[in-house]
Amino acid sequence: MEDWERTYNLKTSILRRISQYTGFNFKEILELPYSYFLLLNKESWIASYQSGEEGLKILKDLWRLQQTESDDKAIKDFSKKAGT
């Protein structure tokens, strides 16, 4: 993060996003149980990315990077193309 970005870094952006997602005001959000706050933070973050094509691509990439099982079909298709 550059110096100018630190100067103009928003301190309430998470609260604003949750507020837009839920309709709660900041005071209501700050009074939520912490586990519910974390859930709404995650849900509002995902919802903000689902509104556009670029965001959906990012979510798909994040999902793909979390996968631990091999994609056997993709490996087989690649092997066929490579001639092995």
PyMOL commands that set and color helices and strands:
alter all, ss='L'
color gray80, all
select helices_A, chain A and resi 3-7+13-22+26-30+34-49+53-66+72-82
alter helices_A, ss='H'
color red, helices_A
deselect
rebuild
show_as cartoon
